[in-house]
Amino acid sequence: QVQLVESGGGLVQAGGSLRLSCAASRSIFSINFAAWYRQAPGKERELVATITSGGTTNYADSVKGRFTVSRDNAKNTVYLQMNSLKPEDTAVYYCNAMVKAYYYTPNYSSYWGQGTQVTVSS
């Protein structure tokens, strides 16, 4: 069973930076489309950023110019670089990706990570 594992969360002061990583728990064939979501206490989960297999990116308006999503296809890892962090960025951040476990797997399947806490203090 494939699992996605996020890492890199933590406590940071406003204006600081963090880099989140999302990788599979075991060797996989490839990751296609991937996205980062976040969920703050008492709020619905929201889409933060997406990246296609070709590297095309999209961002929520609230993070444009501050966050950068990227990927390392050789490592099957997706990243979220977060700069100029604000207290309102405080949330649990989740990775979601379309994964093909083996080269002979006919289709990509959607997997979620367990989430990593990001807390930004003012």
MOPAC internal coordinates of N, CA, C and O (Angstrom, degrees):
PM7 1SCF
backbone

  N    0.0000 0     0.00 0     0.00 0    0    0    0
  C    1.4617 1     0.00 0     0.00 0    1    0    0
  C    1.5218 1   109.14 1     0.00 0    2    1    0
  O    1.2310 1   121.06 1   -50.89 1    3    2    1
  N    1.3142 1   115.57 1   129.11 1    3    2    1
  C    1.4585 1   120.11 1   178.84 1    5    3    2
  C    1.5132 1   109.50 1   -82.78 1    6    5    3
  O    1.2310 1   120.61 1   -42.24 1    7    6    5
  N    1.3190 1   116.44 1   137.76 1    7    6    5
  C    1.4541 1   122.04 1   171.37 1    9    7    6
  C    1.5171 1   108.39 1  -129.02 1   10    9    7
  O    1.2310 1   121.10 1   -35.12 1   11   10    9
  N    1.3179 1   115.50 1   144.88 1   11   10    9
  C    1.4525 1   120.16 1   173.53 1   13   11   10
  C    1.5179 1   108.40 1   -97.60 1   14   13   11
  O    1.2310 1   120.82 1   -42.76 1   15   14   13
  N    1.3036 1   116.03 1   137.24 1   15   14   13
  C    1.4639 1   121.27 1  -177.38 1   17   15   14
  C    1.5162 1   108.95 1  -122.31 1   18   17   15
  O    1.2310 1   121.06 1   -60.34 1   19   18   17
  N    1.3306 1   115.57 1   119.66 1   19   18   17
  C    1.4599 1   119.92 1   175.27 1   21   19   18
  C    1.5210 1   109.44 1   -92.37 1   22   21   19
  O    1.2310 1   121.18 1   -28.81 1   23   22   21
  N    1.3040 1   115.35 1   151.19 1   23   22   21
  C    1.4575 1   121.10 1   175.65 1   25   23   22
  C    1.5216 1   108.51 1  -150.32 1   26   25   23
  O    1.2310 1   120.97 1   -14.68 1   27   26   25
  N    1.3233 1   115.75 1   165.32 1   27   26   25
  C    1.4571 1   120.38 1   176.01 1   29   27   26
  C    1.5071 1   115.43 1   104.69 1   30   29   27
  O    1.2310 1   120.24 1   174.98 1   31   30   29
  N    1.3247 1   117.14 1    -5.02 1   31   30   29
  C    1.4580 1   118.82 1   178.49 1   33   31   30
  C    1.5109 1   111.69 1   -72.32 1   34   33   31
  O    1.2310 1   120.98 1    -7.64 1   35   34   33
  N    1.3230 1   115.73 1   172.36 1   35   34   33
  C    1.4560 1   119.58 1   179.32 1   37   35   34
  C    1.5040 1   111.66 1   162.83 1   38   37   35
  O    1.2310 1   121.47 1    14.37 1   39   38   37
  N    1.3326 1   114.79 1  -165.63 1   39   38   37
  C    1.4564 1   122.77 1   179.58 1   41   39   38
  C    1.5221 1   108.83 1  -103.80 1   42   41   39
  O    1.2310 1   120.96 1   -49.38 1   43   42   41
  N    1.3178 1   115.77 1   130.62 1   43   42   41
  C    1.4586 1   120.38 1  -179.20 1   45   43   42
  C    1.5249 1   108.61 1  -143.39 1   46   45   43
  O    1.2310 1   120.76 1   -27.84 1   47   46   45
  N    1.3002 1   116.15 1   152.16 1   47   46   45
  C    1.4668 1   120.18 1   176.91 1   49   47   46
  C    1.5219 1   110.00 1   -79.47 1   50   49   47
  O    1.2310 1   121.30 1   -24.45 1   51   50   49
  N    1.3117 1   115.12 1   155.55 1   51   50   49
  C    1.4594 1   120.17 1   176.70 1   53   51   50
  C    1.5244 1   109.54 1   -55.38 1   54   53   51
  O    1.2310 1   121.39 1   -42.83 1   55   54   53
  N    1.3310 1   114.95 1   137.17 1   55   54   53
  C    1.4517 1   120.98 1  -176.80 1   57   55   54
  C    1.5135 1   113.75 1    93.15 1   58   57   55
  O    1.2310 1   120.94 1   168.81 1   59   58   57
  N    1.3171 1   115.81 1   -11.19 1   59   58   57
  C    1.4502 1   120.61 1  -178.43 1   61   59   58
  C    1.5165 1   112.67 1   -83.27 1   62   61   59
  O    1.2310 1   121.57 1     5.25 1   63   62   61
  N    1.3365 1   114.59 1  -174.75 1   63   62   61
  C    1.4664 1   121.26 1  -176.41 1   65   63   62
  C    1.5188 1   110.74 1  -133.17 1   66   65   63
  O    1.2310 1   121.58 1   -28.03 1   67   66   65
  N    1.3096 1   114.57 1   151.97 1   67   66   65
  C    1.4592 1   122.86 1   170.92 1   69   67   66
  C    1.5168 1   108.17 1  -142.78 1   70   69   67
  O    1.2310 1   121.07 1   -26.61 1   71   70   69
  N    1.3205 1   115.56 1   153.39 1   71   70   69
  C    1.4596 1   121.28 1   175.38 1   73   71   70
  C    1.5226 1   108.33 1  -124.41 1   74   73   71
  O    1.2310 1   121.19 1   -63.21 1   75   74   73
  N    1.3126 1   115.34 1   116.79 1   75   74   73
  C    1.4550 1   121.27 1   177.22 1   77   75   74
  C    1.5269 1   109.94 1   -92.57 1   78   77   75
  O    1.2310 1   121.12 1   -34.39 1   79   78   77
  N    1.3136 1   115.47 1   145.61 1   79   78   77
  C    1.4594 1   121.62 1   175.82 1   81   79   78
  C    1.5197 1   109.52 1  -123.68 1   82   81   79
  O    1.2310 1   120.93 1   -29.91 1   83   82   81
  N    1.3125 1   115.82 1   150.09 1   83   82   81
  C    1.4622 1   121.96 1   177.92 1   85   83   82
  C    1.5194 1   106.89 1  -136.26 1   86   85   83
  O    1.2310 1   120.70 1   -61.99 1   87   86   85
  N    1.3205 1   116.27 1   118.01 1   87   86   85
  C    1.4573 1   120.67 1  -179.35 1   89   87   86
  C    1.5185 1   109.46 1  -137.51 1   90   89   87
  O    1.2310 1   120.74 1   -22.84 1   91   90   89
  N    1.3118 1   116.20 1   157.16 1   91   90   89
  C    1.4588 1   120.59 1   177.60 1   93   91   90
  C    1.5235 1   109.86 1   -75.89 1   94   93   91
  O    1.2310 1   121.16 1   -28.76 1   95   94   93
  N    1.3250 1   115.39 1   151.24 1   95   94   93
  C    1.4635 1   120.73 1  -177.57 1   97   95   94
  C    1.5174 1   112.23 1   -72.78 1   98   97   95
  O    1.2310 1   120.20 1   165.10 1   99   98   97
  N    1.3119 1   117.22 1   -14.90 1   99   98   97
  C    1.4670 1   121.10 1   177.51 1  101   99   98
  C    1.5170 1   108.08 1  -147.20 1  102  101   99
  O    1.2310 1   120.93 1    -5.46 1  103  102  101
  N    1.2980 1   115.83 1   174.54 1  103  102  101
  C    1.4567 1   120.59 1  -179.23 1  105  103  102
  C    1.5277 1   109.77 1   -63.00 1  106  105  103
  O    1.2310 1   120.72 1   -47.00 1  107  106  105
  N    1.3041 1   116.22 1   133.00 1  107  106  105
  C    1.4606 1   121.86 1   177.00 1  109  107  106
  C    1.5196 1   108.83 1  -130.33 1  110  109  107
  O    1.2310 1   121.22 1    -9.81 1  111  110  109
  N    1.3406 1   115.27 1   170.19 1  111  110  109
  C    1.4498 1   118.66 1  -178.81 1  113  111  110
  C    1.5199 1   111.40 1   -78.32 1  114  113  111
  O    1.2310 1   120.35 1   126.94 1  115  114  113
  N    1.3403 1   116.94 1   -53.06 1  115  114  113
  C    1.4571 1   118.17 1  -179.13 1  117  115  114
  C    1.5220 1   111.24 1  -164.87 1  118  117  115
  O    1.2310 1   122.11 1   -19.40 1  119  118  117
  N    1.3287 1   113.56 1   160.60 1  119  118  117
  C    1.4609 1   122.72 1   171.92 1  121  119  118
  C    1.5164 1   107.59 1  -113.26 1  122  121  119
  O    1.2310 1   120.39 1   -47.93 1  123  122  121
  N    1.2972 1   116.86 1   132.07 1  123  122  121
  C    1.4598 1   121.30 1   178.18 1  125  123  122
  C    1.5305 1   107.65 1   -95.40 1  126  125  123
  O    1.2310 1   120.13 1    66.91 1  127  126  125
  N    1.3018 1   117.35 1  -113.09 1  127  126  125
  C    1.4568 1   122.06 1   178.83 1  129  127  126
  C    1.5247 1   110.05 1   -70.55 1  130  129  127
  O    1.2310 1   120.36 1   -37.49 1  131  130  129
  N    1.3210 1   116.92 1   142.51 1  131  130  129
  C    1.4667 1   120.56 1   177.74 1  133  131  130
  C    1.5164 1   109.83 1  -140.86 1  134  133  131
  O    1.2310 1   121.31 1   -25.10 1  135  134  133
  N    1.3252 1   115.09 1   154.90 1  135  134  133
  C    1.4601 1   120.17 1  -178.21 1  137  135  134
  C    1.5159 1   110.73 1  -148.24 1  138  137  135
  O    1.2310 1   121.65 1   -25.98 1  139  138  137
  N    1.3161 1   114.44 1   154.02 1  139  138  137
  C    1.4628 1   121.75 1   171.35 1  141  139  138
  C    1.5251 1   108.09 1  -113.10 1  142  141  139
  O    1.2310 1   121.23 1   -46.10 1  143  142  141
  N    1.3178 1   115.26 1   133.90 1  143  142  141
  C    1.4526 1   123.27 1   175.18 1  145  143  142
  C    1.5190 1   107.93 1  -121.26 1  146  145  143
  O    1.2310 1   121.20 1   -15.20 1  147  146  145
  N    1.3285 1   115.31 1   164.80 1  147  146  145
  C    1.4559 1   119.30 1   172.62 1  149  147  146
  C    1.5266 1   109.30 1  -144.32 1  150  149  147
  O    1.2310 1   121.91 1   -26.12 1  151  150  149
  N    1.3234 1   113.95 1   153.88 1  151  150  149
  C    1.4575 1   119.89 1   178.41 1  153  151  150
  C    1.5185 1   109.04 1  -139.18 1  154  153  151
  O    1.2310 1   121.48 1   -63.37 1  155  154  153
  N    1.3142 1   114.78 1   116.63 1  155  154  153
  C    1.4597 1   120.89 1   177.06 1  157  155  154
  C    1.5291 1   108.92 1   -90.12 1  158  157  155
  O    1.2310 1   119.85 1   -22.04 1  159  158  157
  N    1.3083 1   117.89 1   157.96 1  159  158  157
  C    1.4689 1   120.67 1  -179.42 1  161  159  158
  C    1.5233 1   111.42 1   -56.61 1  162  161  159
  O    1.2310 1   120.98 1   -50.00 1  163  162  161
  N    1.3277 1   115.74 1   130.00 1  163  162  161
  C    1.4467 1   121.09 1   178.23 1  165  163  162
  C    1.5155 1   115.12 1    76.67 1  166  165  163
  O    1.2310 1   120.46 1  -175.56 1  167  166  165
  N    1.3255 1   116.73 1     4.44 1  167  166  165
  C    1.4659 1   120.36 1  -178.98 1  169  167  166
  C    1.5151 1   110.76 1  -120.17 1  170  169  167
  O    1.2310 1   121.40 1   -18.12 1  171  170  169
  N    1.3191 1   114.93 1   161.88 1  171  170  169
  C    1.4545 1   119.97 1   177.20 1  173  171  170
  C    1.5329 1   110.36 1   -77.35 1  174  173  171
  O    1.2310 1   121.39 1   -24.08 1  175  174  173
  N    1.3144 1   114.94 1   155.92 1  175  174  173
  C    1.4624 1   120.07 1   176.47 1  177  175  174
  C    1.5188 1   108.58 1   -65.98 1  178  177  175
  O    1.2310 1   120.65 1   -45.24 1  179  178  177
  N    1.3273 1   116.37 1   134.76 1  179  178  177
  C    1.4567 1   120.36 1  -179.33 1  181  179  178
  C    1.5217 1   110.77 1  -124.92 1  182  181  179
  O    1.2310 1   121.53 1   -31.08 1  183  182  181
  N    1.3167 1   114.67 1   148.92 1  183  182  181
  C    1.4553 1   121.74 1   178.23 1  185  183  182
  C    1.5225 1   109.29 1   -77.08 1  186  185  183
  O    1.2310 1   121.00 1   -49.48 1  187  186  185
  N    1.3138 1   115.70 1   130.52 1  187  186  185
  C    1.4651 1   121.08 1  -178.50 1  189  187  186
  C    1.5221 1   111.56 1  -103.05 1  190  189  187
  O    1.2310 1   120.71 1   130.61 1  191  190  189
  N    1.3372 1   116.24 1   -49.39 1  191  190  189
  C    1.4635 1   119.95 1  -175.56 1  193  191  190
  C    1.5156 1   109.17 1  -158.81 1  194  193  191
  O    1.2310 1   121.17 1   -28.07 1  195  194  193
  N    1.3365 1   115.36 1   151.93 1  195  194  193
  C    1.4567 1   121.54 1   176.26 1  197  195  194
  C    1.5150 1   110.26 1  -132.92 1  198  197  195
  O    1.2310 1   121.40 1   -23.39 1  199  198  197
  N    1.3298 1   114.92 1   156.61 1  199  198  197
  C    1.4547 1   120.42 1   175.73 1  201  199  198
  C    1.5191 1   108.46 1  -146.31 1  202  201  199
  O    1.2310 1   120.63 1   -47.30 1  203  202  201
  N    1.3255 1   116.40 1   132.70 1  203  202  201
  C    1.4507 1   121.02 1   179.60 1  205  203  202
  C    1.5266 1   110.06 1   -87.97 1  206  205  203
  O    1.2310 1   121.25 1    -5.91 1  207  206  205
  N    1.3244 1   115.22 1   174.09 1  207  206  205
  C    1.4614 1   119.50 1   178.88 1  209  207  206
  C    1.5212 1   111.25 1   -62.15 1  210  209  207
  O    1.2310 1   120.67 1   152.25 1  211  210  209
  N    1.3166 1   116.32 1   -27.75 1  211  210  209
  C    1.4548 1   120.48 1   179.43 1  213  211  210
  C    1.5118 1   114.29 1   -87.42 1  214  213  211
  O    1.2310 1   120.73 1   176.69 1  215  214  213
  N    1.3385 1   116.20 1    -3.31 1  215  214  213
  C    1.4583 1   119.77 1   176.52 1  217  215  214
  C    1.5186 1   115.21 1    96.93 1  218  217  215
  O    1.2310 1   119.98 1  -175.13 1  219  218  217
  N    1.3238 1   117.64 1     4.87 1  219  218  217
  C    1.4660 1   119.85 1   176.08 1  221  219  218
  C    1.5205 1   109.34 1   -71.13 1  222  221  219
  O    1.2310 1   120.90 1   -47.06 1  223  222  221
  N    1.3277 1   115.89 1   132.94 1  223  222  221
  C    1.4619 1   120.61 1  -175.17 1  225  223  222
  C    1.5214 1   112.09 1  -119.23 1  226  225  223
  O    1.2310 1   121.26 1   -25.85 1  227  226  225
  N    1.3121 1   115.20 1   154.15 1  227  226  225
  C    1.4548 1   122.88 1   173.31 1  229  227  226
  C    1.5135 1   108.98 1  -142.64 1  230  229  227
  O    1.2310 1   121.15 1   -29.93 1  231  230  229
  N    1.3277 1   115.41 1   150.07 1  231  230  229
  C    1.4586 1   120.15 1  -175.47 1  233  231  230
  C    1.5217 1   111.50 1  -135.71 1  234  233  231
  O    1.2310 1   121.53 1   -28.80 1  235  234  233
  N    1.3209 1   114.67 1   151.20 1  235  234  233
  C    1.4523 1   119.75 1   169.17 1  237  235  234
  C    1.5257 1   108.20 1   -66.87 1  238  237  235
  O    1.2310 1   120.93 1   -32.60 1  239  238  237
  N    1.3260 1   115.83 1   147.40 1  239  238  237
  C    1.4634 1   119.41 1  -178.78 1  241  239  238
  C    1.5241 1   112.07 1   -56.83 1  242  241  239
  O    1.2310 1   120.66 1   146.87 1  243  242  241
  N    1.3221 1   116.34 1   -33.13 1  243  242  241
  C    1.4582 1   120.87 1  -175.77 1  245  243  242
  C    1.5253 1   113.58 1   -68.02 1  246  245  243
  O    1.2310 1   119.99 1   162.76 1  247  246  245
  N    1.3271 1   117.62 1   -17.24 1  247  246  245
  C    1.4684 1   119.86 1  -177.38 1  249  247  246
  C    1.5230 1   113.30 1  -119.42 1  250  249  247
  O    1.2310 1   120.08 1   177.05 1  251  250  249
  N    1.3334 1   117.46 1    -2.95 1  251  250  249
  C    1.4702 1   120.22 1  -179.64 1  253  251  250
  C    1.5119 1   110.91 1   -58.02 1  254  253  251
  O    1.2310 1   121.58 1   -45.08 1  255  254  253
  N    1.3229 1   114.59 1   134.92 1  255  254  253
  C    1.4563 1   120.14 1   179.82 1  257  255  254
  C    1.5184 1   113.87 1    85.80 1  258  257  255
  O    1.2310 1   120.48 1   169.21 1  259  258  257
  N    1.3390 1   116.69 1   -10.79 1  259  258  257
  C    1.4681 1   120.11 1  -179.71 1  261  259  258
  C    1.5262 1   111.98 1  -117.09 1  262  261  259
  O    1.2310 1   120.41 1   145.01 1  263  262  261
  N    1.3177 1   116.82 1   -34.99 1  263  262  261
  C    1.4665 1   121.62 1  -177.93 1  265  263  262
  C    1.5273 1   109.64 1  -107.12 1  266  265  263
  O    1.2310 1   121.24 1   -32.17 1  267  266  265
  N    1.3257 1   115.24 1   147.83 1  267  266  265
  C    1.4524 1   121.02 1   176.14 1  269  267  266
  C    1.5228 1   109.03 1  -135.66 1  270  269  267
  O    1.2310 1   120.99 1   -55.84 1  271  270  269
  N    1.3222 1   115.72 1   124.16 1  271  270  269
  C    1.4632 1   120.96 1   175.64 1  273  271  270
  C    1.5220 1   108.39 1   -98.28 1  274  273  271
  O    1.2310 1   121.12 1   -40.84 1  275  274  273
  N    1.3197 1   115.47 1   139.16 1  275  274  273
  C    1.4631 1   120.21 1   179.95 1  277  275  274
  C    1.5180 1   109.06 1  -148.05 1  278  277  275
  O    1.2310 1   120.70 1    -6.05 1  279  278  277
  N    1.3212 1   116.26 1   173.95 1  279  278  277
  C    1.4499 1   120.25 1  -178.90 1  281  279  278
  C    1.5083 1   110.63 1  -147.60 1  282  281  279
  O    1.2310 1   121.31 1   -27.42 1  283  282  281
  N    1.3141 1   115.10 1   152.58 1  283  282  281
  C    1.4592 1   122.72 1   173.20 1  285  283  282
  C    1.5213 1   105.83 1  -121.04 1  286  285  283
  O    1.2310 1   120.70 1   -79.65 1  287  286  285
  N    1.3196 1   116.27 1   100.35 1  287  286  285
  C    1.4623 1   120.19 1  -174.83 1  289  287  286
  C    1.5316 1   111.76 1   -65.30 1  290  289  287
  O    1.2310 1   120.23 1   148.97 1  291  290  289
  N    1.3062 1   117.17 1   -31.03 1  291  290  289
  C    1.4639 1   119.89 1   179.58 1  293  291  290
  C    1.5312 1   111.22 1   -66.29 1  294  293  291
  O    1.2310 1   121.06 1   148.82 1  295  294  293
  N    1.3231 1   115.58 1   -31.18 1  295  294  293
  C    1.4624 1   120.46 1  -179.71 1  297  295  294
  C    1.5209 1   112.04 1  -100.52 1  298  297  295
  O    1.2310 1   120.32 1   178.34 1  299  298  297
  N    1.3302 1   117.00 1    -1.66 1  299  298  297
  C    1.4670 1   121.13 1  -175.73 1  301  299  298
  C    1.5222 1   110.84 1    49.22 1  302  301  299
  O    1.2310 1   121.39 1  -130.06 1  303  302  301
  N    1.3042 1   114.95 1    49.94 1  303  302  301
  C    1.4581 1   121.82 1  -177.29 1  305  303  302
  C    1.5207 1   109.39 1  -130.09 1  306  305  303
  O    1.2310 1   121.35 1   -38.69 1  307  306  305
  N    1.3225 1   115.03 1   141.31 1  307  306  305
  C    1.4550 1   122.17 1   177.40 1  309  307  306
  C    1.5188 1   107.97 1  -117.36 1  310  309  307
  O    1.2310 1   120.75 1   -37.35 1  311  310  309
  N    1.3160 1   116.18 1   142.65 1  311  310  309
  C    1.4620 1   121.26 1  -176.33 1  313  311  310
  C    1.5245 1   110.88 1  -123.32 1  314  313  311
  O    1.2310 1   121.38 1   -23.29 1  315  314  313
  N    1.3210 1   114.97 1   156.71 1  315  314  313
  C    1.4593 1   121.34 1   170.73 1  317  315  314
  C    1.5239 1   107.14 1  -134.84 1  318  317  315
  O    1.2310 1   121.20 1   -73.80 1  319  318  317
  N    1.3194 1   115.32 1   106.20 1  319  318  317
  C    1.4598 1   120.88 1   176.17 1  321  319  318
  C    1.5155 1   107.76 1   -87.33 1  322  321  319
  O    1.2310 1   120.68 1   -56.65 1  323  322  321
  N    1.3155 1   116.31 1   123.35 1  323  322  321
  C    1.4572 1   121.44 1  -176.29 1  325  323  322
  C    1.5232 1   108.89 1  -118.92 1  326  325  323
  O    1.2310 1   120.80 1   -65.20 1  327  326  325
  N    1.3100 1   116.08 1   114.80 1  327  326  325
  C    1.4663 1   122.33 1   179.63 1  329  327  326
  C    1.5200 1   109.90 1  -114.89 1  330  329  327
  O    1.2310 1   121.12 1   -14.90 1  331  330  329
  N    1.3226 1   115.46 1   165.10 1  331  330  329
  C    1.4728 1   121.57 1   178.68 1  333  331  330
  C    1.5216 1   110.78 1    47.90 1  334  333  331
  O    1.2310 1   120.94 1  -130.83 1  335  334  333
  N    1.3009 1   115.81 1    49.17 1  335  334  333
  C    1.4544 1   120.44 1  -175.68 1  337  335  334
  C    1.5254 1   111.73 1   -66.02 1  338  337  335
  O    1.2310 1   121.83 1   -34.59 1  339  338  337
  N    1.3327 1   114.10 1   145.41 1  339  338  337
  C    1.4540 1   122.27 1  -179.01 1  341  339  338
  C    1.5284 1   109.49 1  -119.96 1  342  341  339
  O    1.2310 1   119.63 1   -24.04 1  343  342  341
  N    1.3111 1   118.31 1   155.96 1  343  342  341
  C    1.4697 1   119.54 1   177.69 1  345  343  342
  C    1.5273 1   112.56 1   -55.01 1  346  345  343
  O    1.2310 1   120.12 1   147.92 1  347  346  345
  N    1.3219 1   117.37 1   -32.08 1  347  346  345
  C    1.4607 1   119.88 1  -179.92 1  349  347  346
  C    1.5210 1   113.01 1   -72.51 1  350  349  347
  O    1.2310 1   119.96 1   173.92 1  351  350  349
  N    1.3246 1   117.68 1    -6.08 1  351  350  349
  C    1.4661 1   121.12 1   173.40 1  353  351  350
  C    1.5286 1   111.62 1   -82.53 1  354  353  351
  O    1.2310 1   120.37 1   172.95 1  355  354  353
  N    1.3141 1   116.89 1    -7.05 1  355  354  353
  C    1.4548 1   121.07 1   179.82 1  357  355  354
  C    1.5303 1   110.44 1   -60.75 1  358  357  355
  O    1.2310 1   120.78 1   -55.77 1  359  358  357
  N    1.3172 1   116.11 1   124.23 1  359  358  357
  C    1.4696 1   121.52 1  -176.31 1  361  359  358
  C    1.5202 1   108.90 1  -178.05 1  362  361  359
  O    1.2310 1   121.50 1    -9.23 1  363  362  361
  N    1.3240 1   114.74 1   170.77 1  363  362  361
  C    1.4580 1   120.05 1   165.98 1  365  363  362
  C    1.5223 1   106.87 1   -89.46 1  366  365  363
  O    1.2310 1   120.96 1   -51.41 1  367  366  365
  N    1.3159 1   115.78 1   128.59 1  367  366  365
  C    1.4552 1   121.15 1  -177.48 1  369  367  366
  C    1.5247 1   109.19 1  -103.59 1  370  369  367
  O    1.2310 1   121.60 1   -47.66 1  371  370  369
  N    1.3291 1   114.55 1   132.34 1  371  370  369
  C    1.4592 1   121.35 1  -177.28 1  373  371  370
  C    1.5209 1   110.77 1  -119.91 1  374  373  371
  O    1.2310 1   121.83 1   -36.96 1  375  374  373
  N    1.3003 1   114.10 1   143.04 1  375  374  373
  C    1.4608 1   121.47 1   173.70 1  377  375  374
  C    1.5280 1   108.78 1  -101.44 1  378  377  375
  O    1.2310 1   121.08 1   -41.86 1  379  378  377
  N    1.3208 1   115.53 1   138.14 1  379  378  377
  C    1.4587 1   121.74 1   175.03 1  381  379  378
  C    1.5200 1   107.63 1  -131.66 1  382  381  379
  O    1.2310 1   120.18 1   -48.03 1  383  382  381
  N    1.3135 1   117.26 1   131.97 1  383  382  381
  C    1.4571 1   119.07 1  -177.56 1  385  383  382
  C    1.5155 1   111.27 1  -146.22 1  386  385  383
  O    1.2310 1   121.70 1   -29.11 1  387  386  385
  N    1.3247 1   114.35 1   150.89 1  387  386  385
  C    1.4593 1   121.78 1   173.16 1  389  387  386
  C    1.5207 1   106.26 1   -91.23 1  390  389  387
  O    1.2310 1   120.75 1   -62.94 1  391  390  389
  N    1.3289 1   116.17 1   117.06 1  391  390  389
  C    1.4608 1   122.35 1  -170.76 1  393  391  390
  C    1.5229 1   110.78 1  -120.24 1  394  393  391
  O    1.2310 1   121.56 1   -42.72 1  395  394  393
  N    1.3150 1   114.63 1   137.28 1  395  394  393
  C    1.4610 1   120.55 1   168.87 1  397  395  394
  C    1.5188 1   106.51 1  -109.62 1  398  397  395
  O    1.2310 1   121.20 1   -64.55 1  399  398  397
  N    1.3373 1   115.31 1   115.45 1  399  398  397
  C    1.4652 1   118.92 1  -172.71 1  401  399  398
  C    1.5264 1   112.59 1   -69.41 1  402  401  399
  O    1.2310 1   120.18 1   138.49 1  403  402  401
  N    1.3130 1   117.25 1   -41.51 1  403  402  401
  C    1.4642 1   121.99 1  -177.30 1  405  403  402
  C    1.5204 1   109.20 1  -131.43 1  406  405  403
  O    1.2310 1   120.15 1   -19.81 1  407  406  405
  N    1.3030 1   117.31 1   160.19 1  407  406  405
  C    1.4611 1   119.75 1  -176.97 1  409  407  406
  C    1.5314 1   110.86 1   -64.21 1  410  409  407
  O    1.2310 1   120.56 1   152.40 1  411  410  409
  N    1.3376 1   116.53 1   -27.60 1  411  410  409
  C    1.4514 1   120.13 1  -178.49 1  413  411  410
  C    1.5343 1   112.77 1   -90.73 1  414  413  411
  O    1.2310 1   120.28 1   177.84 1  415  414  413
  N    1.3359 1   117.08 1    -2.16 1  415  414  413
  C    1.4711 1   119.81 1   176.44 1  417  415  414
  C    1.5147 1   108.04 1   -63.99 1  418  417  415
  O    1.2310 1   119.15 1   -53.97 1  419  418  417
  N    1.3246 1   119.24 1   126.03 1  419  418  417
  C    1.4639 1   120.46 1  -172.72 1  421  419  418
  C    1.5250 1   114.22 1   -68.56 1  422  421  419
  O    1.2310 1   120.05 1   145.82 1  423  422  421
  N    1.3319 1   117.50 1   -34.18 1  423  422  421
  C    1.4563 1   119.97 1  -174.73 1  425  423  422
  C    1.5288 1   111.50 1  -133.11 1  426  425  423
  O    1.2310 1   121.81 1   -19.89 1  427  426  425
  N    1.3223 1   114.15 1   160.11 1  427  426  425
  C    1.4574 1   119.86 1   171.52 1  429  427  426
  C    1.5324 1   108.83 1   -81.08 1  430  429  427
  O    1.2310 1   120.92 1   -34.43 1  431  430  429
  N    1.3299 1   115.86 1   145.57 1  431  430  429
  C    1.4544 1   121.69 1   176.59 1  433  431  430
  C    1.5239 1   109.67 1  -122.44 1  434  433  431
  O    1.2310 1   121.31 1   -29.17 1  435  434  433
  N    1.3261 1   115.10 1   150.83 1  435  434  433
  C    1.4626 1   120.66 1  -177.36 1  437  435  434
  C    1.5260 1   111.06 1   -86.92 1  438  437  435
  O    1.2310 1   121.26 1   -48.40 1  439  438  437
  N    1.3265 1   115.19 1   131.60 1  439  438  437
  C    1.4644 1   120.87 1   177.44 1  441  439  438
  C    1.5207 1   109.48 1  -130.13 1  442  441  439
  O    1.2310 1   121.73 1   -29.89 1  443  442  441
  N    1.3305 1   114.30 1   150.11 1  443  442  441
  C    1.4587 1   121.77 1   177.46 1  445  443  442
  C    1.5219 1   109.97 1  -119.47 1  446  445  443
  O    1.2310 1   121.23 1   -32.13 1  447  446  445
  N    1.3161 1   115.25 1   147.87 1  447  446  445
  C    1.4533 1   119.97 1   170.64 1  449  447  446
  C    1.5156 1   110.81 1   -85.50 1  450  449  447
  O    1.2310 1   120.84 1    -4.68 1  451  450  449
  N    1.3243 1   115.99 1   175.32 1  451  450  449
  C    1.4515 1   121.17 1  -176.52 1  453  451  450
  C    1.5258 1   111.96 1   -84.99 1  454  453  451
  O    1.2310 1   120.60 1   168.87 1  455  454  453
  N    1.3011 1   116.45 1   -11.13 1  455  454  453
  C    1.4526 1   121.11 1   178.46 1  457  455  454
  C    1.5207 1   112.61 1    96.26 1  458  457  455
  O    1.2310 1   121.43 1   -30.14 1  459  458  457
  N    1.3210 1   114.86 1   149.86 1  459  458  457
  C    1.4599 1   121.39 1   175.97 1  461  459  458
  C    1.5390 1   108.14 1  -133.88 1  462  461  459
  O    1.2310 1   120.76 1   -44.70 1  463  462  461
  N    1.3174 1   116.16 1   135.30 1  463  462  461
  C    1.4540 1   120.93 1  -175.59 1  465  463  462
  C    1.5202 1   110.94 1   -80.80 1  466  465  463
  O    1.2310 1   121.43 1   -48.93 1  467  466  465
  N    1.3189 1   114.87 1   131.07 1  467  466  465
  C    1.4608 1   121.46 1   172.25 1  469  467  466
  C    1.5271 1   107.02 1  -119.35 1  470  469  467
  O    1.2310 1   120.72 1   -56.70 1  471  470  469
  N    1.3178 1   116.23 1   123.30 1  471  470  469
  C    1.4563 1   121.46 1   179.53 1  473  471  470
  C    1.5230 1   108.99 1  -124.10 1  474  473  471
  O    1.2310 1   121.11 1   -55.80 1  475  474  473
  N    1.3238 1   115.49 1   124.20 1  475  474  473
  C    1.4568 1   120.98 1  -179.20 1  477  475  474
  C    1.5245 1   108.25 1  -113.76 1  478  477  475
  O    1.2310 1   120.88 1   -61.51 1  479  478  477
  N    1.3124 1   115.91 1   118.49 1  479  478  477
  C    1.4596 1   120.71 1  -178.79 1  481  479  478
  C    1.5277 1   110.28 1   -93.01 1  482  481  479
  O    1.2310 1   121.57 1   -32.38 1  483  482  481
  N    1.3213 1   114.61 1   147.62 1  483  482  481
  C    1.4727 1   118.89 1  -178.54 1  485  483  482
  C    1.5171 1   111.79 1   -88.89 1  486  485  483
  O    1.2310 1   120.10 1   180.00 1  487  486  485

